[in-house]
Amino acid sequence: MPLHEMVPGTATRGSKYLLPALIAAGVIGLTGVVVMAAMASPPLPDSTTSGNESGNGTPDVAALAGPLADQQLGWEACEFNNDGPPIPGADISNVECTTIQVPRDWNDPDPQQTWDVRISQARNIDPTDPDYHTTVITHPGGPYASGLSYSSTVQMYTPELRQTTNYVSFDQRGLGQSSHAQCEYEHDPADGPVAETRAIGESCSVDPDVATMTTEQTAFDMDLIRHLLGLESVTYMGYSYGTWLGAWYGSLFSDNIERMVLDSATDPTQDSIQSLYDVAHEGRDRQFRLHMMNWIARNDATYGLGGDPEVIWNRYFAATGGPERSLAARYAWASTNLNVAFSSSVVYPFAGQLVSLIIAEGEGAVPPTTPVASATRIVDAMDTLTEEQRTAAHEVLAALSAAPADNSGGLIRGTYDEVIDFTKCTDGQWVQGHEYWNEFNERTALAAPFSAQSGLLDGPQACAFWPTDSAMPPLSEDFPETIVLQSELDSMTPWEAGHVAGTELPNTSLIAVDNESVHGVFPYGTDEVDRPVIDFLLGGDRPPRTIVAHAKPMPLEGFTYESWTPIEGSTDHAGPAPRFTDPTIRAESGR
């Protein structure tokens, strides 16, 4: 099994959710490689809404749900899972939870066939109070972990709204304390390296329960939550994958949504989420090359790698040349989980030391012996790690060095329950077959060597064997009033995706943060970025169609420097992304 599958990533929920908890606890997560944070699901057939629409053409979830629309909510104290606890500092004193029943399949709703969906509400005011403003339904992204505590997170992000606003979040079907689905598959390892992936795609794509674990089904669940709360309309705030979900929700239920904030956005103009995954590889390498290398070069006094980012980049890949050295580097990044640096430059000081030690290991006289032994030397040399972090890294490395299971006995049977794949593979048709993906991965590896080294181009995903007839629903001029926030060097929902969302979605304004790499922008901590969002959420007008905002200085620095090329007033870059740039040029864009 590829490393990025064996050690699941942790940066898929948006750095605003992960990093405060990790850093405040003094622990940067140690569970593996970053896996892309965004993604997926299929449109329900026309029969879903036919004869069940409100007078304005919006699907009528109450009519579709039948007696489930009359269920009473029994609020109780929340118990949060370890995969999605409240972030440090979040107030949960006003947060309660309840479980609702939703139709298992909104295509063919049957009140006897249901899933459980666990929801939370940070309640501050009765909706009948004259001072009541709105209820914000939130989604942290993924989808791979519990979102139940996220109502308290967004409440903490927006203190100016709190007195007049309630906040709701939920465990998406298939996650946390909501109902789960899984599919069974079998494969023969003798059939080649993609046998298991093919078996997962072919088996899961025809499983009836898995077929209901989709983004559009989740959008209907969200609107049923709105209905059960007795609300005519809600506000929506989604991060990363939550922007893709928001595009479905806004397209289907625009009349029930007051306004939306989509942070670190996918491209909703595409029929399939494949487009995001395709561009993310180069987005990750672009940040590595133009942002991280420039920062390391400016901090030569700390890392001792010189002041030329191109030289550092070349040394890194020379030091990790060959399969053993490359795998050792992959294991070093994975065991320390420092791929999380690609979600926030707050972690760059850790990643900078890791880069310098990987280069030292590759250029040193000690033979690599094994990739795990080489990675262990790198981890042990990191003085930025706590003992707890180092111990956790060693546990990961020990698992990597364990002897592989003996798969010589013929057919292997297994179960699969990864909702992130259930959604993304059914959210528009991916190109089918491994031949295309072999060629795609070989071509992309040339432009994205760091992604290749991380194991993200090792072979086709299950989506390559997962046929679907779904596509993103059409975007209409009734789309809700929306703000999109996007950082220029985001590696998980790259600039190309967020820029399209912010400039081509109807009724939408873009706030672009030049020379910033954070995944999950709001709250950013500057009035230039945050004030327009707060004013909008308070009921004000959308800002001018485009705001190009100035990034904050990176760690160890007092100024902001130009990493890519300046974002022009049209939010376009002049020409293709450069290979390298002068790291000493101070930024002026956004001023």
N, C-alpha and C positions, 0 to 999 in steps of 0.2 A: 504494500500500500504506500503511495507517495507520502512524503512527510507532511505536506500541507493538508492531507486528509487524516493522517494518524494523530497529528497534534493540531486540533482545530484552532483557528484564529480567534483573536479577542477584540479586534478593532472594528467590528462591523456595526457597532451601535452608535457611533459618533463619539469623537473624543471628549465632547462636553460631558458625556455620561461616564466614560471610563476613567479619564485621567485624574479628575479631582479625587476620586476614591483611591486610586492606586498610589498617587503621590502623597496624599494626606496620611495614608497608612504606612508610608515609607516602603511600599512594595510595588514594584512594577511587575505586572502579571508575567507568569513564566510558563505559559501554556502553548506557545508556538507561533507559527507563521501567520501574518495577516492574510486573511481571506477576504475577498471583496465584499463590501458592505452594502450592497444595494440589491433589492430585487424581487419581484415577480408574481404573475397569475393570469388567468384567461377570462375573456369576456363571456358573460352568460348569454345564451341564445336569446333571440328576440322573444321567444315564448315566455321567458322569465317575466317580462314586464307587460306583455300583451294582455290587455283586459285588467291589469292590476296597476295602472298608473294613476297618479293624482291628476287633477284637472290641468296642471301645467306641464304634463309629460314626464314628470319625475316618477320613478318606480315607487309604488306604495308598499312599504315594507309591512305595514300593519295588515293590509289585505293579504299579502303573500304569507305572512307568518300565521294567520288564522288565530286560534286560541293562544298561541305563544305571545301574541301582542298584548294579552291581558294579564300576563304573569306579574306578580307582585315582587318587589325587590326587598329582600331581607338583609339589611346591612349589618355587618359584624366587624370585629377587629381583624386586621390583615396579618397574615403570616407570609413574609417575603422569602423567596428562595435565594439560595446562595448565588445563583446565576444572574440575579438582578436586584441586589439589595439597595435600599435608599443610599444616595451618595452622602458623604459627610456634610453636615450642616443643614440638610433638608429637614424641614419640620413635618413630621408625620402625625402630629397630635390631632389634626382634623381629618385624617385619612381613614376611610372605612372601605371595606370590600364586600362584594356580593358575587354570586354566580348566576348567570342567566342561561337559559336554554335557547339555542338558535336552530333553525332548520339545518339539518346536516347538509342538505343540498338545496340551495336557493333556486336551482333549475327546476326542481320537482319537490317543493316544500311539503313535508309530511310532519304534522305535530307529534307523531309517534317515533320519528326518526330525527334525533337531535344530537347536537354537540353541546358541551358545556363551554362557556366563555367566562373567565374570571375577570372582573373589572374592579377598579378602585376609583374613588372620588375624594379629592381634597375639597371639602365643602366649606365655603365661607359665607354664603348668603342664600336665602330662599329665593328661588326663581320668581316667586310672586312679589317679592319686595320691590318697591319702586326704584330702589337704587341698584337693583341687579343689572349687570351689564351683559355678560355672556358666560358660556361654558366652553372651555378649551379642551377638545379631544386631542391627545398627543400620542405620538409614536416615535420611539427612539431609533428605529432602523433595524437592520439585520436582513431578514428575520431569523435570529438564531437563539435568542435568550429572552427571559421574562421581561416584559415591559410594565409589570404591575405597579412598581414603585415610581414610575416616571411622572405620574401626576404631581408628586411632591417635588420632583426635580424642576419641572417647568414652573410650578408655583414659586420656587426659590428664584428662578431666573427672572420673574416678572413681578417684583414686589409692588410696583405702582398699580398693578391690576388687582391685587389680591383681595382687597376689601369688597369688591363688587363682582368677583369672578370665581367660578368653580372650575376645577380641573379634573379631567377623567383620563385614565389610561387603562390598558387591558393586556392580558396575555392573549396574543393572537392564536387562533385555532392551530393546534399542533405544538404549542409551546407552554412552558411553565405549568400553571395549575388549570389550564384549559384542556379540552380533550385532545388526545394525540392519535395519530394514525401511523401505520407502518406497512411496508409491503415485503413479501417474501420473494426471494430470488435464489437461483442456483447457477453455478458456473463450473466449468472444468478448466483449471489452470493450464492444462495442456493446449487449450485453444488460443493461447497467446496473452500478451500483456494487457490487452483491453477487454479480456473476456469478462472480468467482473464488472467493469464499468458498463459494458454493453448489456449484461444481464440485469443490472440495476435499472437502466433506462427502459429496456423493453418490458420488464416485469412491472415496475412502478407506474409506467404510463398507462397501464390498463387496469390498475387497482381502483375499485370504485370509491374507497375511502380516501385514498391519496388524491383522487380527482377533485375532492372538495376542499383540499388544503391550498387554496389559491388566494391571490390578492383580491380578485373581484368578489369572491365569497366573503372575504374579510371586510370589504367596503360595505356590503349589505349588512354584515354584523354590526358595523359601526353605526349605520343609520338606525338599526333596531335599538341599539343603546340609546341613541338620541330620543327615539320614540318612547322607550320605557322610562326615561327620565322626565318625560312630559314636556319636552322642549320643541319649539317650532323650528329653531335653527341653532347651530353651534359654530364655533370657530375651530379651525384645525391647524395644528402645528406639527410638522413631521421633519425628521432628520434622515438623510441618507436614503435607505430603502423606503423610509416613511414618506419621502417626496414622490416616489413611484406610486405608492399606495394613495397618497394625496391626489395625484393626477387621476387615478381611477375614481376616487371618491368625488372629486370635483366635477369630473365629466358626467358621472351618473346621477349625482344628487346636488347639483349646483343650487337648486332652489332652497335647500335645507342648510346651506353653509353661508355664514355671514362674510367671512374672509378667511384667507389661508396664509401661512408662512411656511415656505418650503426651503429648508436649509441644507446645503451641500447636495445639489440636485442631480437627478437622473434626467435623461432626455425623453420626455413623454411624447415627442412627435414621432418616435420610432414605433413600429408595430411590435417589435420584440426587444426584450431586455438584453439580448445578446450584444447589441451595439455598445452598451455600457461596458460589459466585460471585455469586449474587444479593445476598446480604447484605454482601459485602465492599466494595461501592461506598460504602455508607453508613458502614461501619466505618472506611474510610479518611478520609472527610470528617469523621467524628466526632472522630478523632484530630487532624486538622488544626484543627478548630474549638475543641475543648474542651481539648486538651493543648498543641499547638504554639502556638496563639494566646495561651493563658494564660502560657506560658513566655516568649514574646517580650514580652508586656506586663510581666511581672515584671522583665525585663531591659531596661527602657527606657534605662538608662544606656549600654547597649552598642549598641542598635539604633535608638534615637531615634524610635520609632513611637508613643510614649505608653503609658499604663498601662491602657487599656480594650481588652480583646480583641475586643469587637464592633466597635469603631471600626477596629481594624487589619484585621479580616476584611473589613469593608465597603470599606475603602480598597484592599485587595488586588484584590477583584473589580471595583471601579470602574476600577482602573488596568489591568486586563486585559480590559476590556469590548471587544467588537468582535472580529471574526475575526482580524485581524492581530495585535492585542495579545495575544489569547488564545493564538494559535499561537506567538508569541514566548516567552511564559511556558512553554508546553509544551516548546519547544526548549531553553530555559535549564535546566529541570529535567532533561531527557533528556540533554543533552550533559555535564552535570556528574554525572549519576547520583545526584543528591541525594535522589531518591525513596527511597534506602536509609535515610534518616532515619526513614521510617515503619516500619522494622524495629527501630530502636534509637535512643533519644534521645542516645546518644553522639555522633551526627552532627548533633544539633540546632544547635550553633554554626555549622556550615556552612550549614544550611538557613535559619537565622535571618537570616544575611547575605543569602542569595539572595532571601528574601521581601522584605527591605528594599530591595534593588536593583531587583527587579521593580516594586515600588511606585514607586520613584524614576523608573524608565524610563517608566512609564505616566503619571506626573504631570508629567514634564519637558516642556520646550519642543521637544525634538528630535523631528521627525516619525518615525514608525516605519519609513519607507522600505520595508523588507521584514522579515518575521518573523526571518529568519536574521541580518540586520544588527542588528536590535534585540537579539536573544539574544546576539550577539557582544559588543555593548557591555556587557551585563550580566555576561557571563563575564569580560571583561577588567577589570571593576571589582572583581572578587572578590579581595581580598588574602589570603583564607584558602586559596587554591589554590596548590599548588606549580607550578613551570613545567612539570613533567611532566604534571600534571593539566590545566593550561591548554592544552598542546599537544594532548593527547588530546581535549579538548572541541572545539578548533578542527577536528580531523579529523572528528568527528561532525557538526559544523555544516557543514563543506564537503560532506560526503556529502548532507546535507539540502538544500543549495542546488544540487546537481547537477540538470541538466535531466532531467525524467522520460523514460523510454524511450518511443519512438514505438510505440504500440500500435494503430495504425490499419490494420494489415495483416491483420485477420481473426483467426482462431483462434490462441490462444497456448497452447502446451503447457508443462507444468512437472512437477516432482516435489515431493513433500511428505514430510518425515520428522520432524515434531515429535511426539515421544513424549508430551509433556504434553497435546497434543490427542488423540492416539490413545487415551490412557487416559481422560481426563475425558469425552470424547464417547461412550465405550462403557461408562461407569460409571453406568448408569441413564439412562432416556430424558429428554432435554431437550425442552422445548416446541419443536415443529417449525414452520418457516416464518418469513419475515422480517417479516410483518405484526405478529405478537405482539411481536417484539423491537424493532421501531421504536417501538411504543407504550411498551414497558417502558423503553427508553433515554430517551425524552422525559420520562416520568414520573420516572425515577430521577435524571435530570440536575437536576431542581428541588431534590431533597434532597441531591444529591451533586455540587455544581458543580466541585469540585476533580477528582473522578474524570472528569467530563465533559471538563474542560479538558485532562486528561492523555491523552485519546484512548481511554479505556477504554469509552466509550459511543458510539463512532462508528458502529457497525453490528452486525449479528448475527455471532456466532461460527460456525465451521464446524459446531459441535454442533447448530445450528438446522436443519441439513440432513443429519443423521446418525442415521438410525433405528437403534434397538437394542431388544432385548427383555430386556436384563439389569436387575438390581436388586441392591442390597446384600443379602447373605444374612441370614437372620433371626438376631437376637441371642438367645442362649439363656442360661439360668441357669448354664451351664457355662463362661461366658466367664472368661478368666483373671483372677486378682487383678491389679488395675490401679490406677495413679495417673495422673491427668490434671493437667497444669500449664497454667495459662492466665493471661495478663495481661489486665487490664481493658480496655485501649485498644489491643489488638493490631489492626492494620489489615488483616492478610492472612488470618488465621483469627479473625474477630471474636468478641467476647464471647458472642454468641448461640450460636455453634457450640460453642465450648469449654465453655461452661456446661452445655449439654445433654449433651455427652459425659461431663463429670465428675459429673453428677447422675443421668443416666438409664442409663448403661451398667451392666450387672450387675457386682457385686463390684468396684466402683470408688470411689475417693475423689478429691476435687477439692482442689487447692491453687491458690487464686485470689490473684493479687497485685494489690492495690488500687492505683490511680493509677500503674500501670506500663503501658508501651506496647511493650515488647520482644517481638519474634517469635522464640521460642526461649528459654525461661526458664532451664532448668537447664544448667550450674550458675549460680546467681544471685549467690552471694557472701554470703548471709546464712544463719545457722543456721535461721531460721524457715522458709525455703524448702528449703534443701539437706539439712538433717539428716534430715527424714522420708524423703526420697528415698533417701539413702545407706543408712539403716537398713533400708528396705524392700528394696533391692537386696542387702543383706547377709543377707537371709532373715527380717527382722523382720516384724511385722504391719503391715498397712496403717494409716495414721494415721486419726484420727476422720474421719468421712465428708467433712467440709469444714474446711479451714483457710483463713481469710482472712488473708493475710500483708501486711505493710507494705512499700510500695515504698521503694527507696533514693532519696535526693535526686537531682534531675536535674543536668546539667552547670551550672556556675557558681553552684550553690545549696547551702546547708547544711541545708535542711529539705525535707520532702516536703509538697506542697500538694494540695488536693482538686481534681481535674480534672472529674470527671463528678458523680456523687453517691456517697456511701459505699455500699460493698457490705455489705448487712446479713448477719447471721449465717446467714440462709437462702440466702445468695449471690444474692439478688434485689435489683434496684434499685427504689426507690420511684418509680413512675410512668415516663413516657417520658423519653428523653434530653432534657435542657434545651437550649435554643438556645445559651445562653452562661451561664457561671458566674463568680462572683467569684474572680479568680485569686489573691487574697491569703489565702484561708482555708487554714490548715494542716490536714493530714490527721490523722485519729484512728483510722480504720478499721484493723482488724488488730491493735490493741493490746489 
